[in-house]
Amino acid sequence: MEKRVVTVGGKGSSLSSSSVVEISCGLARVNIDSSAPSVAAKSKTSSPAAAKFHFQIPGDLLSATEVRASTLVLLNKLLLTSSSSVAAAGQLSEILNSESSSDANIAIDGIAPAVLPSLDFPLSVLVGVSALADHRCSALSLISDAVAALSCEALKADVSAFDLIDSGDGSTAKDDVSVAAAIKVFLNGSKMVGGSPLDPSVYDIPEVHGHFKEICRLLHSRTRTQLNSAFRASSSAAAKVSSATLLDLAVALLRVGEISSRRAQLILDSGMDSEELLRTLKAKFPAHDLQAHFASLLSLFTNQNYIQFAHGFNSLLAMVENIVCSEAMTAFFGLVASDLIEDTQGSATIEVNNVKKNKKKKKVLGKGTTALVQFLKDQILSIATEAEATPWEGYTNRFLSQWDPSNLGFDILLKKVKEIVESNESRRLPKIPKGTRDFAKEQMAIREKAFSVIVEVFERHGATALDTPVFELRETLMGKYGEDSKLIYDLADQGGELCSLRYDLTVPFARYVAMNGITSFKRYQIAKVYRRDNPSKGRYREFYQCDFDIAGQFEKMGPDFEVIRILTEMLNELDIGDYEVKLNHRRLLDGMLAICGVPQEKFRTICSSIDKLDKQSFEQIKKEMVGEKGLSEETADKIGTFVKERGSPLELLQKLKQEGSEFLDNSESVLALDELEILFKALDKSKCINKVVFDLSLARGLDYYTGVIFEAVFKGATQVGSIAAGGRYDNLIGMFGTKQVPAVGISLGIERVFTIMEQLHKDKEVRASKTQVLVSILGDDLNLASEIASELWDAKLKAEFLVNKRVTKHFDRAKESKIPWIVIVGERELSEGIVKLKDVSAAKEYPVARNNLVEELRNRLKDTKC
């Protein structure tokens, strides 16, 4: 058969891992593009005298495949490094296209002297082996998932570990979810799983295989780059990176091999349908010491012995491939041994451990594993072989031949596994984008309750509702959020307008007030906002905010007092537990920075650093302020002494205003302290000051704040960070119009509040439905159901109906939905002109005249407060 030709050296041509594998295995030959010599001929400068490059092909250290892969990489990198080295590259191509691969001293002519020092055969070995590994690991990643699925059925394993869903908050690794989904494709419909207790070799599969997939992807990316990049003056960095990537992959392979071996051993320990088969499988099971091999590999890596390290890695990969193959064989025969005996003997009975028994109940495998098992059975039964010592010896030998990566049968197997996964792709559960969430009915019940409490508090203070578009013109949002502007979601250009999703509700509110010429407005808004943040626990890309703002000229500090009072009312009535409201003043903060010697142009950026003190230590913040933002250590240390000040509002205020305080020498600070005194006295009279902490470390990084700033922090067991924040912004509205309208507002981080409430309610029954009555028709009369249900709906009662002959269905429905009352109507009730009214919790029934149903229900619901 004529070999495929892989061309290198041409303009725009690139070398791939699969091409390296084909040439290394002798399935293709290499050819230098005809345009490469002409490139050299067109060079305007004459080349210096050519030199020779000597290198040793260590046949005693590398396999023939590794030697050919390394030589191909050297050839391609040489062409990319120097267009004047085509003749030398031609010599390498002749070596590759010859059948010889023994160790020898190689000298190639025609190397430009300037290029000679950069040529690096050990790097070529690392990259060549990486290309081989890239190709083989891609196959192993797919095959190992399929084999793990077979083992789960052979072990009758608990597969709850595969019930992974990408939650969107970063708490679940993407590749772990992908592995779990792939295995569920194979196990879909299986009756063989769910029995045995979880074993680490099973519940670790998503994490171990997911990590392997992740490192394989990294190897692929780095290998593709290295295959198609020239040698550099110093290649030590490239060699270190390539070897480090292979070491990371070796760690992942070690874990894959260990849990694969463990699963296979568990299957063998559980026994087989034939003692002879069990002996055969045990004899063929590989005795690899993965830990010892990895230890020697680590030593080679540490000593930068790259050629031996590369070969050692390839050996480890072969060991793991061998183990996964043995696991597949063990699981396969554990599932189908009895079927194979029946197929070959044509008997209605089978021999199980040398005892005649009746045919066993048919095993119901998953749809994916059924297809794979049938394919494997067909393959081993169709292969003609010479007579073996025992039938099981023949079966196992044929099986192993199909799993040899160098065998054409392995490619057929790989295609079959891909086909099974892809054909079942539609059965995979869809998922939501990262940083977003779905909310089940119980969660929605908690959310609706919280929203009703919040709205009631807002309306108690005279606020009216407002809604604004979910996206704004980009120019509206830009320049309002400081360093956080990078988190704004930009939309693709539609019709010539550049738009972005809203980042918060405050800027759209300011835009609305300015656009409509409003000078006084007390409003609330509950809506979703969007931030291109990294999802983590409690941090999402789409979430609700509940905002309350007061815009306009009012008595000094009056609106500021009211929004803080509203905040404490909300958190108290939501009944989430202990919290504190940290409070500061932007002008006091600016005065503090001026006292410390911070240049005014750096106020905002230093505020952004100080704002991180709730997440990082002062030493980390100091390093940022000095190293990245150019403050002196003395200035940073002085800031450190101030930001440690926190305590009771009136007590700390008195300390800052006492004679000799540096704050009294700064006009901004004096103004802030006077305003805070008014505010604190009002909060004291309102009996909510006990929830407030005066904290000089509170900075709030948003650019638009001009006065009081505050932040509520939950102090309970659930760690969620800030749950609400706000402040005064007197200049924001003026950015959108000609008139300045002062404003102050608060934003409740409702998603974090929901997290707290869900934790508080996790052990309590949450009633998702508000249904008061279930109309239960014992039969199939929809007309009767529609008549009675409509009477209840017309009476403004919350009712559902169910038409079913089985009484238990009605009771189960009521209990599941926590519906307190059932109206039961059967043939007997119809004949007597009554209905039965059942109290579900008390398990009591009351006969009620049909024409008196609505009135009776109203009275009973009033008594039970449903």
Helices and strands as residue ranges (DSSP letters): E 4-8, H 17-24, E 28-32, H 35-41, E 51-57, H 64-81, G 83-85, H 86-97, E 104-111, G 116-118, H 121-154, G 160-162, H 174-187, H 200-203, H 205-227, H 236-269, H 275-284, H 290-302, H 306-345, E 350-352, E 355-357, H 367-382, H 391-402, H 408-423, G 425-427, H 441-460, E 464-465, E 471-473, H 474-477, G 482-487, E 499-501, H 506-515, E 521-530, E 542-551, H 558-574, E 579-585, H 586-596, G 600-602, H 603-610, H 618-623, I 624-628, H 633-643, E 646-647, H 649-657, G 662-665, H 667-685, G 689-691, E 692-695, E 708-714, E 722-728, G 733-736, E 743-748, H 750-761, E 773-777, H 782-794, E 799-803, H 807-817, E 821-825, H 827-832, E 834-839, E 844-849, G 850-852, H 853-864
